[in-house]
Amino acid sequence: MSQPVDLVAEAALLRRRLDRERRARLTAESVGEAATARLYETVRQLQEAEAELRRHAEEQELLNDLLRDVRRDLDPEGILRRTVTAVGAAADVDRCLVRMADGDNIGPVVEQWTRPGVAPVEPTTALPTALEHLCLQAADRHQCLRIDDVLDDARLPDTDAAAVRDALGITAYLGAPMWTGDHLVGWLVMHATTPSTPWTPRQLTIMSGVARDLGAALLQAAAYQQKEAAVLQLERADRVKNELVSTVSHELRTPLSSIVGYIELLREGEVGELTAQQLHVLAVLSRNSMRLQLLIEDLLSLARVDAGVSLPPCRPVDVGKLLEDVRRAVLPMARTRDIDLGVTNADAVPPVPARGVTDLERALFNLVTNAIKFTPAGGSVLMGATSADDVVTIRVSDTGHGIDARDIPHVAERFYRSADATDRAIQGTGLGLAVVKAITDQHGGRLEIESEVGRGTQVSIHLPADEQASDQPFGKRVAPSAHPSGDR
């Protein structure tokens, strides 16, 4: 009897074990399925995030390409044309256009692009009032205006929606204001002309990104054009001024030469004996006529430089003879002012290539007369020349008042008068050293000034001794001087 009982008990135990194993297997399968599901969801989310990052990177790369194309040059019309073309194609829309701000209103269409087969908007077509109101509201918030369906937008009542559809021929509208600081420049706009899906994040990114930079690009281009127009206007005015100065100077030169000639005839007694008072008057007339002649010659010299008159070929000029000729020409002026005028170290200097002895003589004449004017009676003016390292240097030094260091950088500017010249009422126009510098530059040389107030001034013209070098910038041949440089 005990054996059957044992068998029943053992069978029951086996059943319980099988049930436990079955439940454990079901639990394991359930946990495995949940883990697999969670893993799958994680992978899916990672893939979506990766796709989103890739999409953002592609959109940013596209936006950067568009912005580089927008800023390719500073022509406003070109900027607008390239923008609507590139944005319209990249965003895959039916129409892309730009409207400029007109005060507190939205102005006409200034540029547009349309997909083939899509009719353009008439540039003068005004926005319907309701749509313009929504655009201005969005602009105040610095936001895009997005209308996915013109006929099904709560902000547009039925009559207004129909007016927008009929006026612009559109089914959807996307516009972004172009701000630069606090200035509203205009609007970049996209149109859909056939029923379509809502505007995509890609289209919104392109629209907002390009509009943000387009306003600044247009203002920058407009400012550049204004400056360019101002420069052209100034250049035209400068040419007219140069032509006027040249014409007037030429017209004055002939009658003045006649006046000077008759003054000399009178002083020489060709028309009869003159009294001492009459001779004094003629002497005053002669001095002032000479001043006027010098002014005219200075103006003509600068006019030739400004007009870019072709220069004659270089030929060698005897520096010693040049210095002696100038000394003889200004010696009467020096004696009248009790100035000792001398020449030193000129004979040993080799000839210097020049584009005409007249110009170099003119430059040297201006330097010497300038030195005499600024040297008190009893002082001295010394002309000299040296040669070293294929450079000929002509110097004019004086024992005059000297030049203030603040004036040195400006003394060769046209019509500049130093404070000392003004205070001492020394006559002059401020053109003498400007002419010297212009002639020096034409010969590929350099003008240098060394001066100390109360001790005098030395002005040096450094000229290349090589004919070919006279056509090159001087700085490439000679190291800059250690002395303060400038022009008197």
TORDOMAR-363703 format. One record per residue (C-alpha): x, y, z; residue number from 0. Coordinates in steps of 0.05 Angstrom, whole numbers, plus 5000, padded with zeros to 4 digits. Layout:
N
[[X,Y,Z],NUM]
...
% end
This chain:
488
[[5000,5000,5000],0]
[[5058,5047,5015],1]
[[5089,5039,4947],2]
[[5030,5070,4907],3]
[[5028,5127,4956],4]
[[5101,5142,4945],5]
[[5091,5142,4870],6]
[[5034,5192,4875],7]
[[5076,5238,4919],8]
[[5134,5235,4871],9]
[[5090,5250,4811],10]
[[5061,5311,4848],11]
[[5132,5335,4863],12]
[[5152,5328,4791],13]
[[5091,5368,4768],14]
[[5108,5424,4816],15]
[[5179,5426,4790],16]
[[5155,5428,4719],17]
[[5107,5485,4736],18]
[[5163,5525,4769],19]
[[5209,5514,4708],20]
[[5153,5534,4661],21]
[[5139,5598,4700],22]
[[5213,5615,4703],23]
[[5220,5604,4628],24]
[[5159,5649,4615],25]
[[5187,5703,4661],26]
[[5255,5700,4626],27]
[[5222,5704,4558],28]
[[5181,5764,4581],29]
[[5243,5800,4609],30]
[[5281,5785,4545],31]
[[5226,5812,4501],32]
[[5221,5876,4543],33]
[[5297,5886,4541],34]
[[5296,5875,4466],35]
[[5240,5925,4458],36]
[[5277,5976,4500],37]
[[5341,5964,4461],38]
[[5304,5972,4396],39]
[[5272,6037,4420],40]
[[5340,6064,4442],41]
[[5370,6046,4374],42]
[[5312,6079,4339],43]
[[5319,6143,4380],44]
[[5394,6145,4367],45]
[[5382,6137,4292],46]
[[5331,6193,4294],47]
[[5379,6238,4333],48]
[[5435,6222,4284],49]
[[5389,6238,4225],50]
[[5368,6303,4259],51]
[[5441,6322,4270],52]
[[5458,6305,4198],53]
[[5398,6346,4174],54]
[[5420,6405,4216],55]
[[5491,6400,4190],56]
[[5467,6396,4118],57]
[[5421,6455,4129],58]
[[5477,6496,4160],59]
[[5524,6478,4104],60]
[[5471,6498,4053],61]
[[5457,6563,4091],62]
[[5532,6579,4093],63]
[[5536,6567,4018],64]
[[5477,6613,4006],65]
[[5506,6668,4050],66]
[[5573,6664,4015],67]
[[5537,6672,3949],68]
[[5497,6731,3976],69]
[[5560,6767,3999],70]
[[5601,6753,3936],71]
[[5604,6827,3917],72]
[[5577,6895,3937],73]
[[5528,6905,3880],74]
[[5457,6911,3911],75]
[[5422,6887,3848],76]
[[5469,6828,3842],77]
[[5459,6810,3916],78]
[[5383,6810,3908],79]
[[5384,6771,3843],80]
[[5430,6717,3870],81]
[[5391,6713,3935],82]
[[5322,6700,3907],83]
[[5350,6652,3855],84]
[[5391,6611,3905],85]
[[5339,6611,3960],86]
[[5281,6594,3913],87]
[[5318,6535,3884],88]
[[5346,6510,3951],89]
[[5279,6515,3987],90]
[[5242,6484,3928],91]
[[5186,6536,3926],92]
[[5144,6565,3870],93]
[[5165,6637,3880],94]
[[5217,6676,3920],95]
[[5219,6751,3924],96]
[[5243,6811,3963],97]
[[5203,6872,3984],98]
[[5238,6932,4014],99]
[[5212,6972,4072],100]
[[5178,7038,4054],101]
[[5175,7077,4119],102]
[[5124,7042,4162],103]
[[5096,7004,4102],104]
[[5117,6947,4058],105]
[[5143,6971,3991],106]
[[5142,6942,3921],107]
[[5176,6879,3897],108]
[[5249,6895,3879],109]
[[5271,6826,3857],110]
[[5239,6758,3847],111]
[[5250,6687,3822],112]
[[5196,6639,3799],113]
[[5195,6566,3783],114]
[[5187,6553,3708],115]
[[5114,6558,3690],116]
[[5097,6602,3750],117]
[[5075,6674,3734],118]
[[5115,6729,3770],119]
[[5082,6780,3815],120]
[[5075,6850,3786],121]
[[5128,6891,3822],122]
[[5077,6946,3839],123]
[[5026,6897,3868],124]
[[5012,6920,3939],125]
[[5001,6870,3995],126]
[[4928,6863,4016],127]
[[4916,6903,4080],128]
[[4904,6842,4124],129]
[[4968,6807,4101],130]
[[5009,6871,4109],131]
[[4982,6879,4180],132]
[[5004,6807,4197],133]
[[5073,6820,4165],134]
[[5084,6883,4206],135]
[[5063,6848,4270],136]
[[5112,6791,4257],137]
[[5167,6841,4241],138]
[[5156,6877,4307],139]
[[5168,6810,4342],140]
[[5228,6795,4297],141]
[[5193,6731,4275],142]
[[5175,6698,4209],143]
[[5103,6701,4185],144]
[[5081,6630,4167],145]
[[5016,6615,4132],146]
[[5010,6542,4111],147]
[[4942,6550,4078],148]
[[4917,6620,4059],149]
[[4845,6597,4056],150]
[[4848,6560,4122],151]
[[4884,6607,4170],152]
[[4847,6634,4231],153]
[[4884,6701,4224],154]
[[4853,6713,4156],155]
[[4777,6718,4152],156]
[[4746,6689,4089],157]
[[4743,6755,4051],158]
[[4815,6773,4069],159]
[[4839,6704,4051],160]
[[4806,6708,3983],161]
[[4837,6777,3972],162]
[[4906,6749,3987],163]
[[4897,6690,3942],164]
[[4870,6732,3884],165]
[[4921,6789,3891],166]
[[4983,6745,3895],167]
[[4959,6680,3865],168]
[[4984,6639,3925],169]
[[4961,6583,3970],170]
[[5014,6590,4024],171]
[[5059,6647,4048],172]
[[5125,6650,4086],173]
[[5160,6716,4100],174]
[[5218,6737,4143],175]
[[5235,6809,4162],176]
[[5306,6834,4147],177]
[[5331,6872,4207],178]
[[5397,6908,4216],179]
[[5400,6932,4288],180]
[[5337,6973,4298],181]
[[5329,6986,4224],182]
[[5278,6945,4184],183]
[[5306,6937,4114],184]
[[5252,6895,4081],185]
[[5224,6824,4074],186]
[[5248,6759,4043],187]
[[5186,6720,4020],188]
[[5169,6651,3994],189]
[[5103,6634,3958],190]
[[5068,6568,3943],191]
[[5020,6577,3884],192]
[[4989,6507,3886],193]
[[4962,6466,3944],194]
[[5021,6439,3982],195]
[[5043,6410,4048],196]
[[5060,6457,4107],197]
[[5125,6494,4106],198]
[[5182,6449,4127],199]
[[5236,6462,4181],200]
[[5287,6463,4124],201]
[[5250,6520,4089],202]
[[5242,6558,4154],203]
[[5317,6551,4169],204]
[[5336,6576,4100],205]
[[5287,6634,4104],206]
[[5306,6659,4173],207]
[[5381,6649,4164],208]
[[5386,6684,4097],209]
[[5339,6742,4118],210]
[[5382,6754,4179],211]
[[5444,6768,4137],212]
[[5412,6796,4074],213]
[[5391,6861,4107],214]
[[5462,6875,4131],215]
[[5491,6857,4063],216]
[[5443,6905,4028],217]
[[5459,6962,4075],218]
[[5534,6949,4068],219]
[[5528,6949,3992],220]
[[5487,7012,3992],221]
[[5538,7047,4037],222]
[[5594,7024,3991],223]
[[5558,7050,3930],224]
[[5546,7117,3963],225]
[[5620,7123,3981],226]
[[5640,7102,3911],227]
[[5593,7154,3881],228]
[[5622,7207,3929],229]
[[5693,7188,3908],230]
[[5675,7193,3834],231]
[[5643,7260,3846],232]
[[5704,7285,3884],233]
[[5749,7259,3828],234]
[[5708,7296,3776],235]
[[5710,7359,3819],236]
[[5785,7351,3826],237]
[[5795,7343,3751],238]
[[5752,7405,3739],239]
[[5793,7443,3791],240]
[[5858,7421,3759],241]
[[5834,7441,3690],242]
[[5812,7508,3717],243]
[[5878,7521,3753],244]
[[5918,7501,3691],245]
[[5875,7543,3644],246]
[[5875,7605,3688],247]
[[5950,7599,3702],248]
[[5965,7594,3627],249]
[[5920,7654,3613],250]
[[5955,7695,3667],251]
[[6025,7676,3647],252]
[[6025,7713,3579],253]
[[5998,7781,3602],254]
[[6042,7777,3665],255]
[[6104,7765,3622],256]
[[6085,7827,3583],257]
[[6076,7868,3647],258]
[[6143,7845,3673],259]
[[6176,7863,3607],260]
[[6148,7933,3607],261]
[[6169,7943,3680],262]
[[6240,7926,3661],263]
[[6238,7974,3602],264]
[[6215,8029,3649],265]
[[6269,8014,3701],266]
[[6323,8014,3647],267]
[[6301,8083,3623],268]
[[6280,8060,3554],269]
[[6221,8109,3557],270]
[[6255,8166,3592],271]
[[6289,8184,3657],272]
[[6251,8165,3722],273]
[[6253,8197,3790],274]
[[6276,8159,3851],275]
[[6204,8153,3875],276]
[[6182,8125,3808],277]
[[6239,8074,3810],278]
[[6218,8053,3880],279]
[[6147,8042,3856],280]
[[6173,8001,3797],281]
[[6216,7960,3844],282]
[[6155,7943,3885],283]
[[6117,7925,3822],284]
[[6174,7882,3799],285]
[[6178,7843,3865],286]
[[6104,7830,3866],287]
[[6103,7811,3792],288]
[[6159,7761,3807],289]
[[6119,7732,3865],290]
[[6059,7724,3819],291]
[[6103,7691,3766],292]
[[6130,7642,3817],293]
[[6060,7626,3840],294]
[[6037,7613,3769],295]
[[6096,7568,3755],296]
[[6082,7529,3819],297]
[[6009,7520,3799],298]
[[6028,7498,3729],299]
[[6079,7448,3756],300]
[[6027,7417,3802],301]
[[5975,7418,3746],302]
[[6023,7378,3702],303]
[[6033,7327,3758],304]
[[5959,7321,3771],305]
[[5942,7314,3697],306]
[[5993,7258,3690],307]
[[6028,7292,3633],308]
[[6077,7244,3600],309]
[[6148,7258,3622],310]
[[6206,7266,3574],311]
[[6260,7212,3575],312]
[[6316,7218,3626],313]
[[6381,7252,3608],314]
[[6442,7267,3651],315]
[[6443,7334,3687],316]
[[6507,7366,3714],317]
[[6491,7376,3787],318]
[[6548,7427,3798],319]
[[6523,7470,3741],320]
[[6452,7464,3766],321]
[[6471,7489,3835],322]
[[6512,7547,3807],323]
[[6455,7568,3760],324]
[[6406,7569,3817],325]
[[6456,7608,3861],326]
[[6464,7662,3808],327]
[[6388,7666,3799],328]
[[6373,7677,3873],329]
[[6436,7716,3892],330]
[[6402,7784,3885],331]
[[6347,7761,3933],332]
[[6399,7736,3983],333]
[[6438,7801,3980],334]
[[6376,7843,3989],335]
[[6362,7804,4054],336]
[[6435,7804,4076],337]
[[6440,7728,4070],338]
[[6506,7693,4054],339]
[[6492,7643,3998],340]
[[6544,7590,3981],341]
[[6555,7525,3944],342]
[[6599,7467,3967],343]
[[6619,7396,3945],344]
[[6582,7401,3878],345]
[[6637,7388,3827],346]
[[6654,7318,3851],347]
[[6582,7293,3843],348]
[[6567,7252,3780],349]
[[6510,7274,3734],350]
[[6441,7254,3756],351]
[[6389,7227,3707],352]
[[6332,7277,3703],353]
[[6269,7285,3661],354]
[[6287,7357,3646],355]
[[6335,7406,3678],356]
[[6278,7456,3685],357]
[[6240,7414,3736],358]
[[6301,7400,3779],359]
[[6321,7473,3774],360]
[[6251,7491,3795],361]
[[6253,7445,3856],362]
[[6321,7472,3877],363]
[[6300,7544,3865],364]
[[6240,7533,3911],365]
[[6283,7503,3966],366]
[[6334,7560,3964],367]
[[6283,7617,3962],368]
[[6245,7583,4018],369]
[[6309,7578,4060],370]
[[6325,7652,4047],371]
[[6254,7673,4068],372]
[[6259,7636,4134],373]
[[6330,7659,4151],374]
[[6340,7725,4189],375]
[[6388,7778,4162],376]
[[6460,7760,4174],377]
[[6447,7686,4168],378]
[[6471,7637,4114],379]
[[6442,7588,4064],380]
[[6487,7533,4037],381]
[[6475,7489,3977],382]
[[6513,7424,3968],383]
[[6512,7354,3937],384]
[[6541,7286,3954],385]
[[6540,7217,3922],386]
[[6540,7149,3956],387]
[[6511,7080,3940],388]
[[6485,7102,3872],389]
[[6446,7158,3904],390]
[[6458,7232,3892],391]
[[6436,7277,3949],392]
[[6425,7352,3939],393]
[[6420,7391,4004],394]
[[6399,7461,4022],395]
[[6414,7481,4094],396]
[[6401,7547,4129],397]
[[6411,7580,4197],398]
[[6339,7603,4200],399]
[[6283,7596,4250],400]
[[6274,7521,4242],401]
[[6210,7480,4237],402]
[[6169,7455,4295],403]
[[6168,7379,4297],404]
[[6092,7380,4294],405]
[[6094,7417,4227],406]
[[6147,7373,4193],407]
[[6099,7317,4170],408]
[[6053,7369,4137],409]
[[6098,7422,4106],410]
[[6097,7389,4037],411]
[[6021,7388,4035],412]
[[5991,7437,3987],413]
[[5975,7506,4017],414]
[[6000,7485,4085],415]
[[6030,7542,4125],416]
[[6069,7528,4188],417]
[[6052,7565,4252],418]
[[6120,7600,4249],419]
[[6106,7627,4179],420]
[[6039,7653,4201],421]
[[6065,7685,4265],422]
[[6122,7720,4229],423]
[[6078,7742,4171],424]
[[6126,7710,4121],425]
[[6096,7715,4052],426]
[[6081,7651,4015],427]
[[6026,7606,3988],428]
[[6045,7539,4018],429]
[[6059,7510,3948],430]
[[6135,7514,3945],431]
[[6152,7448,3980],432]
[[6091,7414,3950],433]
[[6122,7427,3882],434]
[[6190,7402,3906],435]
[[6160,7337,3932],436]
[[6120,7326,3867],437]
[[6182,7336,3824],438]
[[6223,7291,3871],439]
[[6171,7236,3867],440]
[[6170,7241,3791],441]
[[6244,7226,3791],442]
[[6237,7166,3837],443]
[[6269,7205,3894],444]
[[6255,7221,3966],445]
[[6248,7287,4003],446]
[[6277,7290,4074],447]
[[6276,7346,4126],448]
[[6319,7353,4188],449]
[[6303,7414,4230],450]
[[6310,7442,4300],451]
[[6274,7504,4323],452]
[[6322,7562,4332],453]
[[6380,7526,4297],454]
[[6358,7520,4225],455]
[[6336,7469,4174],456]
[[6367,7422,4123],457]
[[6325,7396,4065],458]
[[6352,7339,4023],459]
[[6331,7312,3956],460]
[[6355,7240,3947],461]
[[6357,7220,3874],462]
[[6377,7154,3842],463]
[[6441,7159,3801],464]
[[6417,7101,3758],465]
[[6370,7120,3701],466]
[[6329,7056,3707],467]
[[6322,7064,3782],468]
[[6289,7132,3773],469]
[[6226,7096,3751],470]
[[6221,7055,3816],471]
[[6197,7074,3885],472]
[[6256,7103,3923],473]
[[6244,7064,3987],474]
[[6263,6999,3951],475]
[[6333,7025,3938],476]
[[6352,7065,4000],477]
[[6339,7049,4073],478]
[[6298,7102,4109],479]
[[6337,7158,4144],480]
[[6345,7157,4218],481]
[[6328,7231,4220],482]
[[6256,7257,4227],483]
[[6229,7260,4156],484]
[[6177,7307,4128],485]
[[6169,7366,4082],486]
[[6172,7440,4096],487]
% end
